[in-house]
Amino acid sequence: MPSSMPKYQRIRLELKQMAEERATSRDPIPSERDLSVHFAAARMTVRRAIDSLVEEGVLERVVGVGTFVSRPKVDLHARLTSYSEEMQRRGMVPTARVLHFDERSANTVLAREIELTEGEPVIRLQRLLLADGEPMSLDENYLPAKYVPGILDEPPPSSLYNLLEVRYGIVMQWGEDQVEATAATPSEARLLGIDVGMPLMRIQRHAFVGQRLMDYSVSLYRADRYKLWVPLERVRTSTRRPAASRDL
């Protein structure tokens, strides 16, 4: 490391290397006081280096607890794939804890969202989804019961979309997502293993086969474990220049 490099930069680089070595650890990094002694530097210099890495997303501060190495966030692609397919594609082991798998009557809200008459039966599948054993999201799917007869006769599916395709020949063709921020309620925080009030990404999805709505879902993603990735394409417009106007 060049000796001409400012001490703040040298400390920052060493802390970043330390973070990379502790990428899978949830232990806090040493305190500012201990790091000041280790680097023979003023605490203000150490704090500046830590602040820089927090802004970069390499480290994260938890008030009253300490400073930790940030865990990499999973890109959440807006696509019609199942959770299992998405996690397997990333080399992670997906598992799920089923909270509810039952039939219920559509209330006013569900009837409007699923485009049914109030009181019609719907299938509810609510799961806590995990990756490599860590809670990642809470998912709740609703399907019109008339399209999936006998679905409750078998155990809850490990992959809902795979079951729909194999057993019923239902393949989602297109959908619409509505994304908004929310905060974890006490029950949601308990299931997801986070603090009450922590930010969540709420995605409400309507998935269709042709013009027929087949799946309505609400997913609550941990904001500290996901970032939303949305591909964009510019709509090509005419490049012809308008003809010059002429005073008449």
C-alpha positions as CSV (number, residue, x, y, z in Angstrom):
1,M,0.0,0.0,0.0
2,P,1.6,3.3,-1.0
3,S,3.0,5.2,2.0
4,S,2.0,8.5,0.3
5,M,-1.7,7.5,0.6
6,P,-3.6,9.5,3.3
7,K,-4.1,7.5,6.5
8,Y,-7.9,7.8,6.1
9,Q,-7.7,6.1,2.7
10,R,-5.3,3.3,4.0
11,I,-7.7,2.6,6.9
12,R,-10.7,2.6,4.6
13,L,-9.0,0.0,2.3
14,E,-8.0,-2.2,5.2
15,L,-11.5,-2.1,6.6
16,K,-13.0,-2.9,3.2
17,Q,-10.7,-5.9,3.0
18,M,-11.8,-6.9,6.5
19,A,-15.4,-6.7,5.5
20,E,-14.8,-8.9,2.4
21,E,-13.2,-11.5,4.7
22,R,-16.2,-11.4,7.1
23,A,-18.9,-11.4,4.4
24,T,-20.7,-14.4,5.9
25,S,-20.2,-13.4,9.5
26,R,-22.8,-11.5,11.6
27,D,-20.3,-10.4,14.2
28,P,-19.8,-6.6,14.5
29,I,-16.5,-5.2,13.4
30,P,-14.2,-3.9,16.2
31,S,-15.3,-0.7,17.9
32,E,-13.9,2.7,16.8
33,R,-11.8,2.8,20.0
34,D,-10.2,-0.6,19.2
35,L,-9.7,0.4,15.6
36,S,-8.0,3.7,16.6
37,V,-5.5,1.7,18.7
38,H,-5.0,-0.9,16.0
39,F,-4.3,1.7,13.3
40,A,-2.6,4.2,15.7
41,A,-5.0,6.9,14.4
42,A,-7.4,9.4,15.8
43,R,-11.0,8.2,16.3
44,M,-12.2,10.9,14.0
45,T,-10.1,9.5,11.2
46,V,-11.4,6.0,11.8
47,R,-15.0,7.2,11.9
48,R,-14.5,9.0,8.6
49,A,-13.4,5.7,7.0
50,I,-16.3,3.8,8.5
51,D,-18.8,6.5,7.4
52,S,-17.5,6.2,3.9
53,L,-18.0,2.5,3.8
54,V,-21.5,2.8,5.3
55,E,-22.4,5.2,2.5
56,E,-21.0,2.8,0.0
57,G,-23.1,0.0,1.5
58,V,-20.1,-2.1,2.6
59,L,-20.9,-1.6,6.3
60,E,-24.2,-1.0,8.1
61,R,-24.7,0.6,11.5
62,V,-27.3,-0.8,14.0
63,V,-27.9,1.8,16.7
64,G,-27.0,0.5,20.1
65,V,-25.6,-2.7,18.8
66,G,-22.6,-2.0,16.5
67,T,-21.4,-1.8,12.9
68,F,-21.7,-4.9,10.8
69,V,-20.7,-6.1,7.3
70,S,-23.6,-5.5,5.0
71,R,-25.0,-8.7,3.4
72,P,-25.4,-8.6,-0.4
73,K,-28.9,-7.9,-1.5
74,V,-30.7,-10.2,-3.9
75,D,-31.9,-8.6,-7.2
76,L,-35.6,-8.9,-7.4
77,H,-36.4,-9.2,-11.1
78,A,-39.9,-8.3,-12.2
79,R,-40.7,-11.6,-14.0
80,L,-43.4,-14.3,-13.8
81,T,-41.3,-17.0,-12.2
82,S,-41.8,-18.8,-8.9
83,Y,-39.8,-18.1,-5.9
84,S,-38.1,-21.5,-6.0
85,E,-37.1,-21.0,-9.6
86,E,-35.6,-17.6,-8.8
87,M,-33.6,-18.7,-5.8
88,Q,-32.3,-21.8,-7.5
89,R,-31.2,-19.7,-10.4
90,R,-29.1,-17.7,-7.9
91,G,-27.5,-20.8,-6.4
92,M,-29.5,-20.5,-3.2
93,V,-31.5,-23.2,-1.5
94,P,-35.2,-22.2,-1.3
95,T,-37.5,-23.5,1.5
96,A,-40.9,-22.5,2.7
97,R,-42.9,-22.7,5.8
98,V,-46.6,-23.0,5.0
99,L,-48.8,-20.8,7.3
100,H,-52.1,-21.3,5.6
101,F,-53.3,-23.5,2.8
102,D,-57.1,-23.5,2.7
103,E,-60.3,-22.4,1.0
104,R,-62.2,-19.3,2.0
105,S,-65.0,-17.1,0.7
106,A,-63.9,-14.0,-1.1
107,N,-64.7,-10.9,0.9
108,T,-65.3,-7.5,-0.8
109,V,-61.6,-6.7,-1.2
110,L,-60.6,-10.1,-2.5
111,A,-63.6,-10.3,-4.9
112,R,-62.6,-7.0,-6.4
113,E,-58.9,-8.0,-6.8
114,I,-59.6,-11.5,-8.2
115,E,-62.5,-10.3,-10.3
116,L,-65.0,-12.6,-8.7
117,T,-68.4,-12.3,-7.1
118,E,-68.3,-11.7,-3.3
119,G,-68.6,-15.0,-1.5
120,E,-67.1,-17.1,-4.3
121,P,-64.5,-19.7,-3.0
122,V,-60.8,-18.9,-3.3
123,I,-57.7,-20.9,-2.4
124,R,-55.3,-19.2,-0.1
125,L,-51.6,-20.2,0.2
126,Q,-49.6,-18.2,2.7
127,R,-46.0,-19.0,3.2
128,L,-42.8,-17.7,4.9
129,L,-40.2,-18.1,2.2
130,L,-36.5,-18.7,3.1
131,A,-33.2,-18.9,1.2
132,D,-30.3,-20.8,2.7
133,G,-32.4,-21.0,5.9
134,E,-32.9,-17.3,6.3
135,P,-36.4,-15.6,6.1
136,M,-36.7,-13.5,3.0
137,S,-40.3,-12.8,2.4
138,L,-44.0,-13.4,3.3
139,D,-46.1,-14.5,0.4
140,E,-49.9,-14.8,0.2
141,N,-51.4,-16.1,-3.0
142,Y,-55.1,-16.3,-3.9
143,L,-56.5,-18.5,-6.7
144,P,-60.1,-18.8,-7.9
145,A,-61.1,-22.3,-6.6
146,K,-63.1,-23.1,-9.7
147,Y,-59.9,-23.3,-11.8
148,V,-58.0,-25.6,-9.4
149,P,-60.4,-28.4,-8.3
150,G,-58.9,-30.8,-5.8
151,I,-55.8,-28.7,-5.1
152,L,-56.4,-29.1,-1.3
153,D,-56.4,-32.9,-1.5
154,E,-52.6,-32.9,-1.8
155,P,-49.9,-31.4,0.6
156,P,-49.1,-27.7,0.0
157,P,-46.9,-27.3,-3.1
158,S,-43.2,-26.5,-2.8
159,S,-43.6,-24.5,-6.1
160,L,-47.0,-23.1,-6.8
161,Y,-46.5,-22.2,-10.4
162,N,-44.9,-25.6,-11.2
163,L,-48.0,-27.3,-9.7
164,L,-50.3,-25.1,-11.7
165,E,-48.5,-26.0,-14.9
166,V,-48.0,-29.7,-14.3
167,R,-51.4,-30.5,-12.8
168,Y,-53.7,-28.0,-14.3
169,G,-51.9,-26.8,-17.5
170,I,-52.0,-23.3,-16.2
171,V,-49.1,-21.2,-17.3
172,M,-49.0,-17.5,-16.4
173,Q,-48.6,-15.4,-19.5
174,W,-48.5,-11.8,-18.2
175,G,-49.0,-9.8,-15.1
176,E,-49.0,-6.5,-13.4
177,D,-47.1,-5.5,-10.3
178,Q,-47.7,-2.7,-7.9
179,V,-44.7,-1.8,-5.7
180,E,-44.8,0.3,-2.5
181,A,-42.9,0.7,0.7
182,T,-44.4,-0.4,4.1
183,A,-43.2,-1.1,7.6
184,A,-43.2,-4.4,9.4
185,T,-46.0,-5.1,11.8
186,P,-45.2,-7.0,15.0
187,S,-46.5,-10.3,13.5
188,E,-44.6,-9.7,10.3
189,A,-41.4,-8.8,12.1
190,R,-41.6,-11.9,14.2
191,L,-41.9,-14.2,11.2
192,L,-39.2,-12.4,9.2
193,G,-36.8,-12.2,12.1
194,I,-36.5,-8.4,11.9
195,D,-37.4,-5.4,14.1
196,V,-40.9,-4.0,14.2
197,G,-41.1,-1.0,11.9
198,M,-38.3,-2.1,9.6
199,P,-38.9,-1.2,6.0
200,L,-40.5,-3.8,3.7
201,M,-41.1,-3.9,0.0
202,R,-44.7,-4.7,-0.7
203,I,-45.5,-6.1,-4.2
204,Q,-49.1,-6.7,-5.2
205,R,-49.4,-8.9,-8.3
206,H,-52.2,-9.8,-10.7
207,A,-51.2,-12.7,-13.0
208,F,-53.2,-13.7,-16.1
209,V,-53.7,-16.4,-18.6
210,G,-55.0,-14.5,-21.6
211,Q,-57.6,-12.1,-20.1
212,R,-58.4,-14.4,-17.2
213,L,-57.0,-13.5,-13.8
214,M,-55.5,-16.7,-12.3
215,D,-53.4,-15.5,-9.4
216,Y,-53.6,-12.5,-7.0
217,S,-50.7,-12.3,-4.6
218,V,-49.3,-9.9,-2.0
219,S,-45.6,-10.3,-1.1
220,L,-43.6,-8.6,1.7
221,Y,-39.9,-8.6,1.0
222,R,-37.2,-7.6,3.5
223,A,-35.8,-4.4,2.2
224,D,-32.4,-5.2,3.7
225,R,-32.2,-8.4,1.6
226,Y,-33.7,-7.2,-1.7
227,K,-33.3,-4.5,-4.3
228,L,-35.7,-4.1,-7.2
229,W,-34.3,-4.6,-10.7
230,V,-36.5,-3.4,-13.6
231,P,-35.3,-3.4,-17.2
232,L,-36.4,-0.4,-19.2
233,E,-36.6,0.1,-23.0
234,R,-37.0,3.4,-24.7
235,V,-40.0,3.5,-27.1
236,R,-38.6,4.5,-30.4
237,T,-40.1,7.7,-31.8
238,S,-39.9,9.2,-35.2
239,T,-36.6,10.9,-36.0
240,R,-38.1,13.0,-38.8
241,R,-37.8,16.7,-38.1
242,P,-41.0,18.6,-38.4
243,A,-41.3,20.8,-41.4
244,A,-40.5,24.4,-40.7
245,S,-43.6,26.5,-40.2
246,R,-44.3,29.3,-42.6
247,D,-46.1,32.6,-41.8
248,L,-49.1,33.0,-44.1
